[in-house]
Amino acid sequence: MLPLNKEQEAALGLELATKRQEHADLDAAIHTLSASGVADQMLIQRLKKRKLSLKDRIVQLENLLIPDIIA
């Protein structure tokens, strides 16, 4: 893989921060809905699925930004 230039690294870093925040927000929303006891289970499942896809993207971005150093 080619090294990232500073602009690409900054854009990916910004996307990573955004995805992490969205992931945390979804986690809080899922927790609140689950604790309420009257939440729609289908909605909770959709939120969990979205949270999982965000986590996958976060891992991809981290892999791009953090070099894999073999010791």
CHARMM-style PDB file with segment names, atoms N, HN, CA, C and O in Angstrom:
ATOM      1  N   MET     1       0.849  -1.182   0.000  1.00  0.00      PROA
ATOM      2  CA  MET     1       0.000   0.000   0.000  1.00  0.00      PROA
ATOM      3  C   MET     1       0.893   1.244   0.000  1.00  0.00      PROA
ATOM      4  O   MET     1       1.925   1.283   0.670  1.00  0.00      PROA
ATOM      5  N   LEU     2       0.486   2.234  -0.747  1.00  0.00      PROA
ATOM      6  HN  LEU     2      -0.352   2.202  -1.291  1.00  0.00      PROA
ATOM      7  CA  LEU     2       1.236   3.471  -0.821  1.00  0.00      PROA
ATOM      8  C   LEU     2       1.059   4.280   0.460  1.00  0.00      PROA
ATOM      9  O   LEU     2      -0.004   4.251   1.079  1.00  0.00      PROA
ATOM     10  N   PRO     3       2.109   5.003   0.852  1.00  0.00      PROA
ATOM     11  CA  PRO     3       1.972   5.856   2.048  1.00  0.00      PROA
ATOM     12  C   PRO     3       0.986   6.990   1.787  1.00  0.00      PROA
ATOM     13  O   PRO     3       0.848   7.475   0.664  1.00  0.00      PROA
ATOM     14  N   LEU     4       0.312   7.393   2.847  1.00  0.00      PROA
ATOM     15  HN  LEU     4       0.423   6.998   3.759  1.00  0.00      PROA
ATOM     16  CA  LEU     4      -0.666   8.471   2.738  1.00  0.00      PROA
ATOM     17  C   LEU     4       0.026   9.822   2.798  1.00  0.00      PROA
ATOM     18  O   LEU     4       0.997  10.000   3.533  1.00  0.00      PROA
ATOM     19  N   ASN     5      -0.481  10.779   2.015  1.00  0.00      PROA
ATOM     20  HN  ASN     5      -1.270  10.634   1.418  1.00  0.00      PROA
ATOM     21  CA  ASN     5       0.041  12.130   2.168  1.00  0.00      PROA
ATOM     22  C   ASN     5      -0.681  12.789   3.352  1.00  0.00      PROA
ATOM     23  O   ASN     5      -1.628  12.227   3.902  1.00  0.00      PROA
ATOM     24  N   LYS     6      -0.236  13.952   3.722  1.00  0.00      PROA
ATOM     25  HN  LYS     6       0.534  14.408   3.275  1.00  0.00      PROA
ATOM     26  CA  LYS     6      -0.779  14.627   4.920  1.00  0.00      PROA
ATOM     27  C   LYS     6      -2.268  14.926   4.790  1.00  0.00      PROA
ATOM     28  O   LYS     6      -3.009  14.808   5.766  1.00  0.00      PROA
ATOM     29  N   GLU     7      -2.712  15.311   3.599  1.00  0.00      PROA
ATOM     30  HN  GLU     7      -2.110  15.406   2.806  1.00  0.00      PROA
ATOM     31  CA  GLU     7      -4.128  15.630   3.388  1.00  0.00      PROA
ATOM     32  C   GLU     7      -4.996  14.383   3.542  1.00  0.00      PROA
ATOM     33  O   GLU     7      -6.053  14.427   4.172  1.00  0.00      PROA
ATOM     34  N   GLN     8      -4.544  13.276   2.964  1.00  0.00      PROA
ATOM     35  HN  GLN     8      -3.685  13.240   2.452  1.00  0.00      PROA
ATOM     36  CA  GLN     8      -5.290  12.027   3.083  1.00  0.00      PROA
ATOM     37  C   GLN     8      -5.328  11.556   4.538  1.00  0.00      PROA
ATOM     38  O   GLN     8      -6.362  11.105   5.031  1.00  0.00      PROA
ATOM     39  N   GLU     9      -4.194  11.669   5.209  1.00  0.00      PROA
ATOM     40  HN  GLU     9      -3.354  12.035   4.809  1.00  0.00      PROA
ATOM     41  CA  GLU     9      -4.112  11.268   6.613  1.00  0.00      PROA
ATOM     42  C   GLU     9      -5.046  12.117   7.470  1.00  0.00      PROA
ATOM     43  O   GLU     9      -5.713  11.595   8.363  1.00  0.00      PROA
ATOM     44  N   ALA    10      -5.098  13.414   7.205  1.00  0.00      PROA
ATOM     45  HN  ALA    10      -4.556  13.838   6.479  1.00  0.00      PROA
ATOM     46  CA  ALA    10      -5.979  14.306   7.965  1.00  0.00      PROA
ATOM     47  C   ALA    10      -7.450  13.972   7.699  1.00  0.00      PROA
ATOM     48  O   ALA    10      -8.260  13.956   8.626  1.00  0.00      PROA
ATOM     49  N   ALA    11      -7.793  13.708   6.445  1.00  0.00      PROA
ATOM     50  HN  ALA    11      -7.135  13.721   5.692  1.00  0.00      PROA
ATOM     51  CA  ALA    11      -9.179  13.381   6.098  1.00  0.00      PROA
ATOM     52  C   ALA    11      -9.604  12.062   6.755  1.00  0.00      PROA
ATOM     53  O   ALA    11     -10.717  11.952   7.269  1.00  0.00      PROA
ATOM     54  N   LEU    12      -8.718  11.071   6.737  1.00  0.00      PROA
ATOM     55  HN  LEU    12      -7.814  11.161   6.319  1.00  0.00      PROA
ATOM     56  CA  LEU    12      -9.036   9.796   7.362  1.00  0.00      PROA
ATOM     57  C   LEU    12      -9.115   9.932   8.887  1.00  0.00      PROA
ATOM     58  O   LEU    12      -9.942   9.291   9.534  1.00  0.00      PROA
ATOM     59  N   GLY    13      -8.251  10.769   9.446  1.00  0.00      PROA
ATOM     60  HN  GLY    13      -7.579  11.291   8.920  1.00  0.00      PROA
ATOM     61  CA  GLY    13      -8.295  11.019  10.887  1.00  0.00      PROA
ATOM     62  C   GLY    13      -9.600  11.678  11.296  1.00  0.00      PROA
ATOM     63  O   GLY    13     -10.174  11.340  12.331  1.00  0.00      PROA
ATOM     64  N   LEU    14     -10.064  12.609  10.495  1.00  0.00      PROA
ATOM     65  HN  LEU    14      -9.598  12.884   9.654  1.00  0.00      PROA
ATOM     66  CA  LEU    14     -11.338  13.276  10.771  1.00  0.00      PROA
ATOM     67  C   LEU    14     -12.497  12.288  10.654  1.00  0.00      PROA
ATOM     68  O   LEU    14     -13.404  12.292  11.487  1.00  0.00      PROA
ATOM     69  N   GLU    15     -12.470  11.445   9.623  1.00  0.00      PROA
ATOM     70  HN  GLU    15     -11.734  11.442   8.946  1.00  0.00      PROA
ATOM     71  CA  GLU    15     -13.514  10.436   9.467  1.00  0.00      PROA
ATOM     72  C   GLU    15     -13.496   9.463  10.648  1.00  0.00      PROA
ATOM     73  O   GLU    15     -14.549   9.065  11.146  1.00  0.00      PROA
ATOM     74  N   LEU    16     -12.304   9.085  11.090  1.00  0.00      PROA
ATOM     75  HN  LEU    16     -11.448   9.409  10.686  1.00  0.00      PROA
ATOM     76  CA  LEU    16     -12.177   8.172  12.225  1.00  0.00      PROA
ATOM     77  C   LEU    16     -12.781   8.781  13.483  1.00  0.00      PROA
ATOM     78  O   LEU    16     -13.516   8.109  14.207  1.00  0.00      PROA
ATOM     79  N   ALA    17     -12.478  10.038  13.745  1.00  0.00      PROA
ATOM     80  HN  ALA    17     -11.881  10.584  13.156  1.00  0.00      PROA
ATOM     81  CA  ALA    17     -13.031  10.703  14.925  1.00  0.00      PROA
ATOM     82  C   ALA    17     -14.554  10.792  14.842  1.00  0.00      PROA
ATOM     83  O   ALA    17     -15.243  10.599  15.844  1.00  0.00      PROA
ATOM     84  N   THR    18     -15.075  11.083  13.660  1.00  0.00      PROA
ATOM     85  HN  THR    18     -14.515  11.240  12.847  1.00  0.00      PROA
ATOM     86  CA  THR    18     -16.513  11.167  13.451  1.00  0.00      PROA
ATOM     87  C   THR    18     -17.184   9.820  13.681  1.00  0.00      PROA
ATOM     88  O   THR    18     -18.221   9.736  14.339  1.00  0.00      PROA
ATOM     89  N   LYS    19     -16.583   8.766  13.133  1.00  0.00      PROA
ATOM     90  HN  LYS    19     -15.741   8.834  12.598  1.00  0.00      PROA
ATOM     91  CA  LYS    19     -17.153   7.422  13.291  1.00  0.00      PROA
ATOM     92  C   LYS    19     -17.105   6.971  14.748  1.00  0.00      PROA
ATOM     93  O   LYS    19     -18.040   6.333  15.230  1.00  0.00      PROA
ATOM     94  N   ARG    20     -16.031   7.295  15.443  1.00  0.00      PROA
ATOM     95  HN  ARG    20     -15.271   7.813  15.051  1.00  0.00      PROA
ATOM     96  CA  ARG    20     -15.944   6.939  16.868  1.00  0.00      PROA
ATOM     97  C   ARG    20     -17.025   7.641  17.678  1.00  0.00      PROA
ATOM     98  O   ARG    20     -17.632   7.040  18.564  1.00  0.00      PROA
ATOM     99  N   GLN    21     -17.266   8.912  17.374  1.00  0.00      PROA
ATOM    100  HN  GLN    21     -16.773   9.401  16.654  1.00  0.00      PROA
ATOM    101  CA  GLN    21     -18.298   9.654  18.088  1.00  0.00      PROA
ATOM    102  C   GLN    21     -19.681   9.094  17.788  1.00  0.00      PROA
ATOM    103  O   GLN    21     -20.504   8.943  18.692  1.00  0.00      PROA
ATOM    104  N   GLU    22     -19.936   8.787  16.527  1.00  0.00      PROA
ATOM    105  HN  GLU    22     -19.268   8.910  15.793  1.00  0.00      PROA
ATOM    106  CA  GLU    22     -21.218   8.207  16.140  1.00  0.00      PROA
ATOM    107  C   GLU    22     -21.422   6.845  16.812  1.00  0.00      PROA
ATOM    108  O   GLU    22     -22.530   6.515  17.234  1.00  0.00      PROA
ATOM    109  N   HSD    23     -20.354   6.063  16.907  1.00  0.00      PROA
ATOM    110  HN  HSD    23     -19.454   6.331  16.564  1.00  0.00      PROA
ATOM    111  CA  HSD    23     -20.407   4.757  17.565  1.00  0.00      PROA
ATOM    112  C   HSD    23     -20.771   4.934  19.046  1.00  0.00      PROA
ATOM    113  O   HSD    23     -21.613   4.206  19.572  1.00  0.00      PROA
ATOM    114  N   ALA    24     -20.138   5.894  19.708  1.00  0.00      PROA
ATOM    115  HN  ALA    24     -19.454   6.485  19.281  1.00  0.00      PROA
ATOM    116  CA  ALA    24     -20.427   6.154  21.120  1.00  0.00      PROA
ATOM    117  C   ALA    24     -21.862   6.648  21.306  1.00  0.00      PROA
ATOM    118  O   ALA    24     -22.538   6.259  22.259  1.00  0.00      PROA
ATOM    119  N   ASP    25     -22.319   7.498  20.401  1.00  0.00      PROA
ATOM    120  HN  ASP    25     -21.770   7.814  19.627  1.00  0.00      PROA
ATOM    121  CA  ASP    25     -23.696   8.000  20.468  1.00  0.00      PROA
ATOM    122  C   ASP    25     -24.706   6.863  20.301  1.00  0.00      PROA
ATOM    123  O   ASP    25     -25.706   6.805  21.017  1.00  0.00      PROA
ATOM    124  N   LEU    26     -24.441   5.971  19.364  1.00  0.00      PROA
ATOM    125  HN  LEU    26     -23.629   6.018  18.783  1.00  0.00      PROA
ATOM    126  CA  LEU    26     -25.332   4.825  19.160  1.00  0.00      PROA
ATOM    127  C   LEU    26     -25.334   3.915  20.383  1.00  0.00      PROA
ATOM    128  O   LEU    26     -26.379   3.399  20.777  1.00  0.00      PROA
ATOM    129  N   ASP    27     -24.172   3.723  20.975  1.00  0.00      PROA
ATOM    130  HN  ASP    27     -23.323   4.142  20.655  1.00  0.00      PROA
ATOM    131  CA  ASP    27     -24.083   2.892  22.172  1.00  0.00      PROA
ATOM    132  C   ASP    27     -24.948   3.474  23.286  1.00  0.00      PROA
ATOM    133  O   ASP    27     -25.673   2.742  23.960  1.00  0.00      PROA
ATOM    134  N   ALA    28     -24.871   4.787  23.477  1.00  0.00      PROA
ATOM    135  HN  ALA    28     -24.282   5.381  22.929  1.00  0.00      PROA
ATOM    136  CA  ALA    28     -25.683   5.444  24.501  1.00  0.00      PROA
ATOM    137  C   ALA    28     -27.175   5.334  24.177  1.00  0.00      PROA
ATOM    138  O   ALA    28     -27.988   5.099  25.071  1.00  0.00      PROA
ATOM    139  N   ALA    29     -27.530   5.502  22.918  1.00  0.00      PROA
ATOM    140  HN  ALA    29     -26.869   5.693  22.193  1.00  0.00      PROA
ATOM    141  CA  ALA    29     -28.932   5.418  22.516  1.00  0.00      PROA
ATOM    142  C   ALA    29     -29.476   4.001  22.723  1.00  0.00      PROA
ATOM    143  O   ALA    29     -30.596   3.821  23.201  1.00  0.00      PROA
ATOM    144  N   ILE    30     -28.679   3.010  22.362  1.00  0.00      PROA
ATOM    145  HN  ILE    30     -27.769   3.156  21.973  1.00  0.00      PROA
ATOM    146  CA  ILE    30     -29.100   1.617  22.545  1.00  0.00      PROA
ATOM    147  C   ILE    30     -29.281   1.316  24.022  1.00  0.00      PROA
ATOM    148  O   ILE    30     -30.256   0.676  24.417  1.00  0.00      PROA
ATOM    149  N   HSD    31     -28.351   1.772  24.828  1.00  0.00      PROA
ATOM    150  HN  HSD    31     -27.559   2.292  24.507  1.00  0.00      PROA
ATOM    151  CA  HSD    31     -28.448   1.541  26.272  1.00  0.00      PROA
ATOM    152  C   HSD    31     -29.700   2.205  26.846  1.00  0.00      PROA
ATOM    153  O   HSD    31     -30.414   1.597  27.642  1.00  0.00      PROA
ATOM    154  N   THR    32     -29.963   3.428  26.453  1.00  0.00      PROA
ATOM    155  HN  THR    32     -29.382   3.922  25.806  1.00  0.00      PROA
ATOM    156  CA  THR    32     -31.134   4.161  26.949  1.00  0.00      PROA
ATOM    157  C   THR    32     -32.429   3.486  26.515  1.00  0.00      PROA
ATOM    158  O   THR    32     -33.346   3.319  27.318  1.00  0.00      PROA
ATOM    159  N   LEU    33     -32.502   3.099  25.246  1.00  0.00      PROA
ATOM    160  HN  LEU    33     -31.757   3.234  24.594  1.00  0.00      PROA
ATOM    161  CA  LEU    33     -33.706   2.431  24.749  1.00  0.00      PROA
ATOM    162  C   LEU    33     -33.928   1.086  25.434  1.00  0.00      PROA
ATOM    163  O   LEU    33     -35.056   0.734  25.779  1.00  0.00      PROA
ATOM    164  N   SER    34     -32.853   0.348  25.626  1.00  0.00      PROA
ATOM    165  HN  SER    34     -31.936   0.634  25.346  1.00  0.00      PROA
ATOM    166  CA  SER    34     -32.978  -0.959  26.283  1.00  0.00      PROA
ATOM    167  C   SER    34     -33.421  -0.809  27.732  1.00  0.00      PROA
ATOM    168  O   SER    34     -34.217  -1.608  28.227  1.00  0.00      PROA
ATOM    169  N   ALA    35     -32.916   0.199  28.404  1.00  0.00      PROA
ATOM    170  HN  ALA    35     -32.270   0.848  28.002  1.00  0.00      PROA
ATOM    171  CA  ALA    35     -33.249   0.423  29.808  1.00  0.00      PROA
ATOM    172  C   ALA    35     -34.688   0.906  29.985  1.00  0.00      PROA
ATOM    173  O   ALA    35     -35.274   0.720  31.051  1.00  0.00      PROA
ATOM    174  N   SER    36     -35.255   1.518  28.960  1.00  0.00      PROA
ATOM    175  HN  SER    36     -34.778   1.668  28.094  1.00  0.00      PROA
ATOM    176  CA  SER    36     -36.614   2.055  29.082  1.00  0.00      PROA
ATOM    177  C   SER    36     -37.659   0.951  29.175  1.00  0.00      PROA
ATOM    178  O   SER    36     -38.723   1.139  29.764  1.00  0.00      PROA
ATOM    179  N   GLY    37     -37.348  -0.195  28.593  1.00  0.00      PROA
ATOM    180  HN  GLY    37     -36.483  -0.347  28.115  1.00  0.00      PROA
ATOM    181  CA  GLY    37     -38.266  -1.317  28.672  1.00  0.00      PROA
ATOM    182  C   GLY    37     -39.428  -1.262  27.705  1.00  0.00      PROA
ATOM    183  O   GLY    37     -40.128  -2.261  27.543  1.00  0.00      PROA
ATOM    184  N   VAL    38     -39.658  -0.142  27.061  1.00  0.00      PROA
ATOM    185  HN  VAL    38     -39.089   0.670  27.193  1.00  0.00      PROA
ATOM    186  CA  VAL    38     -40.772  -0.022  26.120  1.00  0.00      PROA
ATOM    187  C   VAL    38     -40.277   0.198  24.688  1.00  0.00      PROA
ATOM    188  O   VAL    38     -41.050   0.558  23.800  1.00  0.00      PROA
ATOM    189  N   ALA    39     -39.000  -0.019  24.484  1.00  0.00      PROA
ATOM    190  HN  ALA    39     -38.372  -0.311  25.205  1.00  0.00      PROA
ATOM    191  CA  ALA    39     -38.413   0.250  23.175  1.00  0.00      PROA
ATOM    192  C   ALA    39     -38.803  -0.820  22.166  1.00  0.00      PROA
ATOM    193  O   ALA    39     -39.036  -1.977  22.515  1.00  0.00      PROA
ATOM    194  N   ASP    40     -38.867  -0.408  20.919  1.00  0.00      PROA
ATOM    195  HN  ASP    40     -38.678   0.532  20.636  1.00  0.00      PROA
ATOM    196  CA  ASP    40     -39.128  -1.304  19.796  1.00  0.00      PROA
ATOM    197  C   ASP    40     -37.877  -2.146  19.550  1.00  0.00      PROA
ATOM    198  O   ASP    40     -36.816  -1.600  19.248  1.00  0.00      PROA
ATOM    199  N   GLN    41     -37.991  -3.468  19.676  1.00  0.00      PROA
ATOM    200  HN  GLN    41     -38.853  -3.911  19.922  1.00  0.00      PROA
ATOM    201  CA  GLN    41     -36.840  -4.348  19.522  1.00  0.00      PROA
ATOM    202  C   GLN    41     -36.263  -4.297  18.111  1.00  0.00      PROA
ATOM    203  O   GLN    41     -35.060  -4.475  17.925  1.00  0.00      PROA
ATOM    204  N   MET    42     -37.111  -4.056  17.124  1.00  0.00      PROA
ATOM    205  HN  MET    42     -38.089  -3.911  17.275  1.00  0.00      PROA
ATOM    206  CA  MET    42     -36.632  -3.946  15.746  1.00  0.00      PROA
ATOM    207  C   MET    42     -35.721  -2.713  15.607  1.00  0.00      PROA
ATOM    208  O   MET    42     -34.691  -2.771  14.936  1.00  0.00      PROA
ATOM    209  N   LEU    43     -36.103  -1.621  16.235  1.00  0.00      PROA
ATOM    210  HN  LEU    43     -36.940  -1.574  16.781  1.00  0.00      PROA
ATOM    211  CA  LEU    43     -35.283  -0.410  16.207  1.00  0.00      PROA
ATOM    212  C   LEU    43     -33.943  -0.668  16.883  1.00  0.00      PROA
ATOM    213  O   LEU    43     -32.900  -0.263  16.371  1.00  0.00      PROA
ATOM    214  N   ILE    44     -33.965  -1.333  18.017  1.00  0.00      PROA
ATOM    215  HN  ILE    44     -34.813  -1.662  18.434  1.00  0.00      PROA
ATOM    216  CA  ILE    44     -32.721  -1.625  18.729  1.00  0.00      PROA
ATOM    217  C   ILE    44     -31.815  -2.500  17.870  1.00  0.00      PROA
ATOM    218  O   ILE    44     -30.605  -2.279  17.826  1.00  0.00      PROA
ATOM    219  N   GLN    45     -32.385  -3.489  17.190  1.00  0.00      PROA
ATOM    220  HN  GLN    45     -33.368  -3.669  17.227  1.00  0.00      PROA
ATOM    221  CA  GLN    45     -31.596  -4.355  16.316  1.00  0.00      PROA
ATOM    222  C   GLN    45     -30.977  -3.569  15.162  1.00  0.00      PROA
ATOM    223  O   GLN    45     -29.827  -3.806  14.793  1.00  0.00      PROA
ATOM    224  N   ARG    46     -31.737  -2.636  14.593  1.00  0.00      PROA
ATOM    225  HN  ARG    46     -32.672  -2.444  14.892  1.00  0.00      PROA
ATOM    226  CA  ARG    46     -31.198  -1.809  13.503  1.00  0.00      PROA
ATOM    227  C   ARG    46     -30.048  -0.935  13.999  1.00  0.00      PROA
ATOM    228  O   ARG    46     -29.039  -0.770  13.314  1.00  0.00      PROA
ATOM    229  N   LEU    47     -30.213  -0.382  15.195  1.00  0.00      PROA
ATOM    230  HN  LEU    47     -31.033  -0.516  15.752  1.00  0.00      PROA
ATOM    231  CA  LEU    47     -29.150   0.451  15.766  1.00  0.00      PROA
ATOM    232  C   LEU    47     -27.903  -0.375  16.056  1.00  0.00      PROA
ATOM    233  O   LEU    47     -26.783   0.083  15.830  1.00  0.00      PROA
ATOM    234  N   LYS    48     -28.097  -1.586  16.553  1.00  0.00      PROA
ATOM    235  HN  LYS    48     -29.007  -1.958  16.736  1.00  0.00      PROA
ATOM    236  CA  LYS    48     -26.958  -2.460  16.819  1.00  0.00      PROA
ATOM    237  C   LYS    48     -26.237  -2.843  15.530  1.00  0.00      PROA
ATOM    238  O   LYS    48     -25.009  -2.928  15.502  1.00  0.00      PROA
ATOM    239  N   LYS    49     -26.998  -3.071  14.468  1.00  0.00      PROA
ATOM    240  HN  LYS    49     -27.995  -3.002  14.490  1.00  0.00      PROA
ATOM    241  CA  LYS    49     -26.399  -3.409  13.177  1.00  0.00      PROA
ATOM    242  C   LYS    49     -25.589  -2.223  12.647  1.00  0.00      PROA
ATOM    243  O   LYS    49     -24.489  -2.403  12.125  1.00  0.00      PROA
ATOM    244  N   ARG    50     -26.127  -1.031  12.781  1.00  0.00      PROA
ATOM    245  HN  ARG    50     -27.020  -0.885  13.205  1.00  0.00      PROA
ATOM    246  CA  ARG    50     -25.417   0.178  12.355  1.00  0.00      PROA
ATOM    247  C   ARG    50     -24.147   0.363  13.186  1.00  0.00      PROA
ATOM    248  O   ARG    50     -23.097   0.724  12.656  1.00  0.00      PROA
ATOM    249  N   LYS    51     -24.254   0.114  14.487  1.00  0.00      PROA
ATOM    250  HN  LYS    51     -25.108  -0.179  14.917  1.00  0.00      PROA
ATOM    251  CA  LYS    51     -23.101   0.235  15.375  1.00  0.00      PROA
ATOM    252  C   LYS    51     -22.004  -0.740  14.960  1.00  0.00      PROA
ATOM    253  O   LYS    51     -20.825  -0.387  14.970  1.00  0.00      PROA
ATOM    254  N   LEU    52     -22.381  -1.958  14.597  1.00  0.00      PROA
ATOM    255  HN  LEU    52     -23.339  -2.245  14.588  1.00  0.00      PROA
ATOM    256  CA  LEU    52     -21.414  -2.954  14.169  1.00  0.00      PROA
ATOM    257  C   LEU    52     -20.731  -2.542  12.863  1.00  0.00      PROA
ATOM    258  O   LEU    52     -19.523  -2.727  12.713  1.00  0.00      PROA
ATOM    259  N   SER    53     -21.483  -1.992  11.929  1.00  0.00      PROA
ATOM    260  HN  SER    53     -22.464  -1.841  12.051  1.00  0.00      PROA
ATOM    261  CA  SER    53     -20.874  -1.549  10.670  1.00  0.00      PROA
ATOM    262  C   SER    53     -19.928  -0.370  10.917  1.00  0.00      PROA
ATOM    263  O   SER    53     -18.899  -0.246  10.252  1.00  0.00      PROA
ATOM    264  N   LEU    54     -20.280   0.492  11.872  1.00  0.00      PROA
ATOM    265  HN  LEU    54     -21.116   0.391  12.412  1.00  0.00      PROA
ATOM    266  CA  LEU    54     -19.379   1.587  12.229  1.00  0.00      PROA
ATOM    267  C   LEU    54     -18.082   1.045  12.818  1.00  0.00      PROA
ATOM    268  O   LEU    54     -16.996   1.535  12.507  1.00  0.00      PROA
ATOM    269  N   LYS    55     -18.204   0.038  13.664  1.00  0.00      PROA
ATOM    270  HN  LYS    55     -19.086  -0.360  13.917  1.00  0.00      PROA
ATOM    271  CA  LYS    55     -17.013  -0.564  14.273  1.00  0.00      PROA
ATOM    272  C   LYS    55     -16.109  -1.151  13.202  1.00  0.00      PROA
ATOM    273  O   LYS    55     -14.888  -1.019  13.285  1.00  0.00      PROA
ATOM    274  N   ASP    56     -16.689  -1.796  12.199  1.00  0.00      PROA
ATOM    275  HN  ASP    56     -17.681  -1.903  12.132  1.00  0.00      PROA
ATOM    276  CA  ASP    56     -15.901  -2.346  11.101  1.00  0.00      PROA
ATOM    277  C   ASP    56     -15.143  -1.243  10.362  1.00  0.00      PROA
ATOM    278  O   ASP    56     -13.969  -1.403  10.028  1.00  0.00      PROA
ATOM    279  N   ARG    57     -15.818  -0.131  10.112  1.00  0.00      PROA
ATOM    280  HN  ARG    57     -16.772   0.000  10.382  1.00  0.00      PROA
ATOM    281  CA  ARG    57     -15.170   0.992   9.420  1.00  0.00      PROA
ATOM    282  C   ARG    57     -14.079   1.614  10.290  1.00  0.00      PROA
ATOM    283  O   ARG    57     -13.034   2.018   9.780  1.00  0.00      PROA
ATOM    284  N   ILE    58     -14.316   1.693  11.591  1.00  0.00      PROA
ATOM    285  HN  ILE    58     -15.165   1.365  12.005  1.00  0.00      PROA
ATOM    286  CA  ILE    58     -13.312   2.227  12.510  1.00  0.00      PROA
ATOM    287  C   ILE    58     -12.043   1.379  12.449  1.00  0.00      PROA
ATOM    288  O   ILE    58     -10.935   1.915  12.410  1.00  0.00      PROA
ATOM    289  N   VAL    59     -12.205   0.077  12.442  1.00  0.00      PROA
ATOM    290  HN  VAL    59     -13.104  -0.358  12.474  1.00  0.00      PROA
ATOM    291  CA  VAL    59     -11.049  -0.826  12.365  1.00  0.00      PROA
ATOM    292  C   VAL    59     -10.317  -0.630  11.039  1.00  0.00      PROA
ATOM    293  O   VAL    59      -9.086  -0.621  11.012  1.00  0.00      PROA
ATOM    294  N   GLN    60     -11.051  -0.474   9.946  1.00  0.00      PROA
ATOM    295  HN  GLN    60     -12.051  -0.482   9.968  1.00  0.00      PROA
ATOM    296  CA  GLN    60     -10.419  -0.238   8.645  1.00  0.00      PROA
ATOM    297  C   GLN    60      -9.599   1.051   8.671  1.00  0.00      PROA
ATOM    298  O   GLN    60      -8.459   1.080   8.207  1.00  0.00      PROA
ATOM    299  N   LEU    61     -10.188   2.112   9.216  1.00  0.00      PROA
ATOM    300  HN  LEU    61     -11.114   2.088   9.593  1.00  0.00      PROA
ATOM    301  CA  LEU    61      -9.490   3.396   9.266  1.00  0.00      PROA
ATOM    302  C   LEU    61      -8.255   3.321  10.156  1.00  0.00      PROA
ATOM    303  O   LEU    61      -7.203   3.860   9.813  1.00  0.00      PROA
ATOM    304  N   GLU    62      -8.385   2.649  11.301  1.00  0.00      PROA
ATOM    305  HN  GLU    62      -9.239   2.210  11.580  1.00  0.00      PROA
ATOM    306  CA  GLU    62      -7.227   2.496  12.188  1.00  0.00      PROA
ATOM    307  C   GLU    62      -6.112   1.733  11.493  1.00  0.00      PROA
ATOM    308  O   GLU    62      -4.938   2.072  11.645  1.00  0.00      PROA
ATOM    309  N   ASN    63      -6.465   0.712  10.738  1.00  0.00      PROA
ATOM    310  HN  ASN    63      -7.418   0.437  10.615  1.00  0.00      PROA
ATOM    311  CA  ASN    63      -5.459  -0.051  10.006  1.00  0.00      PROA
ATOM    312  C   ASN    63      -4.748   0.783   8.934  1.00  0.00      PROA
ATOM    313  O   ASN    63      -3.565   0.580   8.659  1.00  0.00      PROA
ATOM    314  N   LEU    64      -5.480   1.711   8.342  1.00  0.00      PROA
ATOM    315  HN  LEU    64      -6.440   1.875   8.565  1.00  0.00      PROA
ATOM    316  CA  LEU    64      -4.877   2.594   7.345  1.00  0.00      PROA
ATOM    317  C   LEU    64      -3.961   3.624   7.997  1.00  0.00      PROA
ATOM    318  O   LEU    64      -2.903   3.949   7.458  1.00  0.00      PROA
ATOM    319  N   LEU    65      -4.367   4.134   9.148  1.00  0.00      PROA
ATOM    320  HN  LEU    65      -5.227   3.870   9.585  1.00  0.00      PROA
ATOM    321  CA  LEU    65      -3.637   5.221   9.781  1.00  0.00      PROA
ATOM    322  C   LEU    65      -2.491   4.756  10.664  1.00  0.00      PROA
ATOM    323  O   LEU    65      -1.495   5.465  10.807  1.00  0.00      PROA
ATOM    324  N   ILE    66      -2.617   3.587  11.253  1.00  0.00      PROA
ATOM    325  HN  ILE    66      -3.427   3.011  11.137  1.00  0.00      PROA
ATOM    326  CA  ILE    66      -1.577   3.095  12.160  1.00  0.00      PROA
ATOM    327  C   ILE    66      -0.790   2.023  11.421  1.00  0.00      PROA
ATOM    328  O   ILE    66      -1.331   0.965  11.099  1.00  0.00      PROA
ATOM    329  N   PRO    67       0.464   2.285  11.154  1.00  0.00      PROA
ATOM    330  CA  PRO    67       1.260   1.323  10.383  1.00  0.00      PROA
ATOM    331  C   PRO    67       1.442   0.021  11.160  1.00  0.00      PROA
ATOM    332  O   PRO    67       1.561   0.016  12.386  1.00  0.00      PROA
ATOM    333  N   ASP    68       1.459  -1.062  10.425  1.00  0.00      PROA
ATOM    334  HN  ASP    68       1.363  -1.058   9.430  1.00  0.00      PROA
ATOM    335  CA  ASP    68       1.646  -2.379  11.000  1.00  0.00      PROA
ATOM    336  C   ASP    68       3.146  -2.637  11.101  1.00  0.00      PROA
ATOM    337  O   ASP    68       3.792  -2.996  10.117  1.00  0.00      PROA
ATOM    338  N   ILE    69       3.687  -2.450  12.296  1.00  0.00      PROA
ATOM    339  HN  ILE    69       3.162  -2.158  13.095  1.00  0.00      PROA
ATOM    340  CA  ILE    69       5.125  -2.587  12.500  1.00  0.00      PROA
ATOM    341  C   ILE    69       5.410  -4.000  12.988  1.00  0.00      PROA
ATOM    342  O   ILE    69       4.887  -4.441  14.011  1.00  0.00      PROA
ATOM    343  N   ILE    70       6.240  -4.691  12.242  1.00  0.00      PROA
ATOM    344  HN  ILE    70       6.665  -4.333  11.410  1.00  0.00      PROA
ATOM    345  CA  ILE    70       6.626  -6.047  12.632  1.00  0.00      PROA
ATOM    346  C   ILE    70       7.883  -5.944  13.483  1.00  0.00      PROA
ATOM    347  O   ILE    70       8.909  -5.427  13.041  1.00  0.00      PROA
ATOM    348  N   ALA    71       7.789  -6.441  14.703  1.00  0.00      PROA
ATOM    349  HN  ALA    71       6.956  -6.861  15.063  1.00  0.00      PROA
ATOM    350  CA  ALA    71       8.922  -6.314  15.632  1.00  0.00      PROA
ATOM    351  C   ALA    71       9.952  -7.388  15.372  1.00  0.00      PROA
ATOM    352  OT1 ALA    71      10.975  -7.440  16.055  1.00  0.00      PROA
TER     353      ALA     71
END
